Structure formats: structure tokens, C-alpha cells
Amino acid sequence: MTQAFDVFKERLVNANADQIKDLIQQIERSRENGDITETERDNLKDIANRNLDAIGDSAFGRLDQE
């Protein structure tokens, strides 16, 4: 995994729902710029979804439904 993936993963683990939404936007931009792979993006979205489920916040819905 890339260093960018590790940074995003660490940020997602400690994020609240609003921060997760912002991080996902950053992750999408990083994917578009080639900083992370498609697989890394998918893994990060899975982590984000698990975190949203764990904190019980459905304000944004599941990120894989976008």
C-alpha cells in the first residue's frame, strides 16, 4: 500500500461522520490524480463505511451507494 493510503486510513479511523465525508472527497481526488490505486480507494471506502456503521451515523448513507 502507498503512503497516501496509510495516511487516509489513519485519518478515517479517528474521524467523525463529517470528517469522513470530507476525507472521501479527498480520497476521490487522490484516485483521480493517481496518488492511490482503485483497490486502495475501495479499501478506504470500506473502512469509511465500517466507521459510519460503528458510530451509528447514517447521515450520508453508505458510501458505496454513490
C-alpha distances in whole Angstrom, upper triangle without the diagonal:
4,7,8,6,7,11,11,11,13,15,16,17,20,21,24,25,25,22,20,22,21,18,17,19,17,14,16,17,14,13,17,16,13,11,8,9,11,10,7,11,12,10,11,15,15,15,17,19,20,20,23,24,24,26,28,28,29,30,27,27,24,21,21,25,24
4,5,5,7,9,10,11,13,15,15,17,19,20,24,24,25,21,20,21,20,16,17,18,15,13,15,15,12,12,15,14,11,8,7,9,12,11,8,11,14,12,12,16,17,16,18,21,21,21,24,26,26,27,29,29,29,30,27,27,25,22,22,25,25
4,5,5,6,9,10,11,12,14,16,18,19,22,23,23,20,19,21,19,15,16,18,15,13,16,16,12,13,16,15,13,9,9,12,15,14,11,13,16,14,13,17,18,16,18,21,21,21,23,26,25,26,29,28,29,29,27,28,25,23,23,27,26
4,5,5,6,9,10,11,12,14,16,16,20,21,20,17,16,17,15,12,13,14,11,9,12,12,8,10,13,12,11,7,7,10,13,13,9,10,14,13,11,14,16,15,15,19,20,19,21,24,24,24,27,26,26,26,24,25,23,20,21,24,22
4,5,5,6,9,10,10,12,15,15,18,19,19,16,14,16,15,12,12,14,11,9,12,13,10,10,14,13,12,9,7,9,11,10,6,8,11,9,8,11,13,11,13,16,17,16,19,21,21,22,24,24,24,25,22,23,20,17,18,21,21
4,6,5,6,9,10,11,13,14,18,19,20,16,15,18,17,13,14,16,14,12,15,16,13,14,17,17,15,12,10,12,15,13,10,11,14,11,10,13,14,12,14,17,17,16,19,21,20,21,24,24,25,26,24,24,22,19,20,24,23
4,5,5,6,9,10,12,12,16,18,18,14,13,16,14,11,13,14,11,10,14,14,12,14,17,16,15,12,11,14,16,15,12,12,15,13,11,14,15,13,13,17,17,16,18,21,20,21,24,23,24,24,22,24,22,19,21,24,23
4,5,5,6,9,10,10,14,15,15,11,10,12,11,7,9,11,9,7,11,12,10,12,15,15,15,11,10,13,14,14,10,10,12,11,7,10,12,10,10,14,14,13,15,18,18,18,21,20,21,21,19,20,18,15,17,20,19
4,5,5,6,9,10,13,15,16,13,11,14,13,10,11,14,12,10,14,15,13,14,18,18,17,14,12,14,15,13,10,10,12,9,6,10,10,8,9,12,12,11,14,16,16,16,19,19,20,21,19,19,17,15,17,20,20
4,6,5,7,9,13,15,16,12,11,15,14,11,13,16,14,13,16,18,16,17,21,20,20,16,15,17,18,17,13,14,15,13,10,13,14,10,11,14,14,12,15,17,16,16,20,19,21,22,20,21,20,18,20,23,23
4,6,6,6,10,12,12,9,8,12,11,8,11,13,11,11,15,16,14,17,19,19,19,16,15,18,19,18,14,14,16,14,10,12,14,11,10,14,14,11,13,16,15,15,18,17,19,19,18,19,18,16,19,22,21
4,5,5,8,10,11,8,6,10,10,7,9,12,11,11,14,16,15,16,19,20,20,17,15,17,17,16,13,12,13,11,8,9,10,7,6,10,10,8,10,13,12,12,15,14,16,16,15,16,15,13,16,18,18
4,6,9,11,13,10,9,13,14,11,13,16,15,14,17,19,18,19,23,23,23,20,18,20,20,18,15,15,15,13,10,12,11,8,8,11,9,7,10,12,11,11,14,14,17,18,17,18,16,15,18,21,21
4,7,10,12,9,9,13,13,11,14,17,16,16,19,21,20,21,24,25,25,22,20,22,23,21,18,18,18,16,13,14,15,11,10,13,12,9,11,14,12,11,14,14,17,18,17,19,18,17,20,22,22
4,7,8,5,6,9,10,9,11,14,14,14,17,18,18,20,23,23,24,21,20,22,22,21,18,17,18,16,13,13,14,11,9,12,12,8,9,12,11,10,13,12,14,14,14,16,15,15,18,20,20
4,6,5,6,9,10,10,12,15,15,16,18,20,20,22,24,25,26,24,22,24,24,23,21,19,19,18,15,14,15,13,10,12,12,8,8,11,10,8,10,9,12,11,12,14,14,14,18,19,19
4,5,5,6,9,10,11,13,14,15,17,19,20,21,23,25,25,24,22,24,23,23,20,18,18,18,14,13,14,12,9,10,11,8,6,10,10,8,9,7,9,8,8,10,11,11,15,16,16
4,5,5,6,9,10,11,13,14,16,17,19,20,22,23,25,23,22,24,23,24,21,18,19,19,16,14,16,15,11,13,15,12,10,14,14,12,13,10,11,9,9,12,13,13,17,17,16
4,5,5,6,9,10,11,12,14,15,16,18,20,21,22,20,19,22,21,22,19,16,18,17,14,13,15,13,10,13,14,11,11,14,15,13,15,12,14,12,11,14,15,13,17,18,17
4,5,5,6,9,10,10,12,14,15,16,18,20,21,19,17,19,18,18,16,13,14,14,10,10,12,10,7,9,11,9,8,12,13,11,13,11,12,11,10,12,11,10,13,15,14
4,5,5,7,9,10,11,13,14,16,17,19,20,19,18,19,18,19,17,14,15,15,12,10,13,12,9,10,13,11,10,14,15,14,14,11,11,10,8,10,11,9,12,13,12
4,5,5,6,9,10,11,13,14,16,17,19,17,17,19,18,20,17,14,16,16,13,12,15,14,11,14,16,14,13,17,18,16,18,15,15,13,11,14,14,12,15,16,14
4,5,5,6,9,10,10,12,14,15,16,14,13,16,16,16,14,11,13,13,10,10,13,11,9,12,14,12,13,16,17,16,18,16,16,15,13,15,14,12,14,16,15
4,5,5,6,9,10,10,12,14,15,14,13,14,13,14,12,9,11,11,8,7,11,11,8,10,13,12,12,15,17,17,18,15,15,14,11,13,12,8,11,13,11
4,5,5,6,9,10,11,12,14,14,13,15,14,16,14,11,13,15,12,11,14,14,12,14,17,16,15,19,20,20,21,18,17,16,13,15,14,11,13,14,12
4,5,5,6,9,10,10,12,11,11,14,14,16,13,10,13,14,11,12,15,15,13,16,18,17,17,20,22,21,22,20,20,19,16,18,17,14,16,18,15
4,5,5,6,9,10,10,9,8,10,10,12,9,7,10,11,8,9,12,12,11,14,16,16,16,19,20,21,22,20,20,19,16,17,16,12,13,16,14
4,5,5,6,9,10,10,9,10,10,12,11,7,10,12,10,10,14,14,13,15,18,18,18,21,22,22,23,21,20,19,16,17,15,12,12,14,12
4,5,5,6,9,9,9,11,12,15,13,10,13,15,13,13,17,17,16,18,21,21,21,24,25,25,26,24,23,22,19,20,19,15,16,18,15
4,5,5,6,5,6,9,10,13,10,9,12,14,12,13,16,16,16,18,21,20,21,24,25,25,27,25,25,24,21,22,20,16,17,20,17
4,5,5,6,5,6,7,10,9,7,10,12,11,12,15,16,16,18,20,21,21,24,25,26,27,25,25,24,21,21,19,15,15,18,16
4,5,8,8,9,9,13,12,10,13,16,15,15,18,19,19,21,23,24,24,26,28,29,30,27,26,25,22,23,21,17,17,19,16
4,6,8,10,11,14,13,12,15,17,16,17,20,21,20,23,25,25,26,29,30,30,32,29,29,28,24,26,24,20,20,22,20
4,5,7,9,12,11,11,14,15,15,16,19,20,20,22,25,25,26,28,30,30,32,30,29,29,26,26,24,20,20,23,20
4,7,10,12,10,10,14,14,13,15,18,18,18,21,23,23,24,27,28,28,30,29,29,28,25,26,24,20,20,23,21
4,7,8,6,7,10,11,10,12,15,15,16,18,20,20,22,24,25,26,28,26,26,26,23,24,21,18,18,21,19
4,5,5,6,9,10,11,12,14,15,16,18,20,21,23,24,26,27,28,27,27,27,24,24,21,17,17,20,19
4,5,5,6,9,10,11,12,14,15,16,19,20,21,23,24,26,27,26,25,25,22,21,18,15,13,16,15
4,5,5,6,9,10,11,12,14,15,17,18,20,21,23,25,26,25,24,25,22,21,18,15,14,17,17
4,5,5,6,9,10,11,12,14,15,16,18,20,21,23,24,23,23,24,21,21,17,15,14,18,17
4,5,5,6,9,10,10,12,14,15,16,18,20,21,22,21,21,21,18,18,15,11,11,14,14
4,5,5,6,9,10,11,12,14,15,17,18,20,21,20,19,20,17,16,13,10,9,12,13
4,5,5,6,9,10,11,12,14,15,17,19,20,20,19,21,18,17,14,12,11,15,15
4,5,5,6,9,10,11,12,14,15,17,18,17,18,19,16,16,13,10,11,14,14
4,5,5,6,9,10,10,12,14,15,16,15,15,16,13,12,9,7,7,11,11
4,5,5,6,9,10,11,12,14,15,15,15,17,14,13,9,8,8,12,13
4,5,5,6,9,10,10,12,14,14,15,16,15,14,11,10,11,15,15
4,5,5,6,9,10,11,12,11,12,13,11,11,9,8,10,13,13
4,5,5,6,9,10,10,10,10,12,10,9,6,6,8,10,12
4,5,5,6,9,10,10,11,14,13,12,9,10,11,14,16
4,5,5,6,8,9,11,13,12,12,10,11,13,16,17
4,5,5,6,5,7,9,9,8,8,9,12,13,15
4,6,5,6,7,11,11,9,9,11,13,14,16
4,5,8,10,13,14,13,12,14,16,18,20
4,6,9,11,12,12,13,15,17,18,20
4,6,9,11,11,11,14,16,17,19
4,6,8,8,10,12,15,15,16
4,5,5,7,10,13,12,14
4,6,9,11,14,13,13
4,7,7,11,10,10
4,6,9,7,9
4,5,6,8
4,5,6
4,6
4
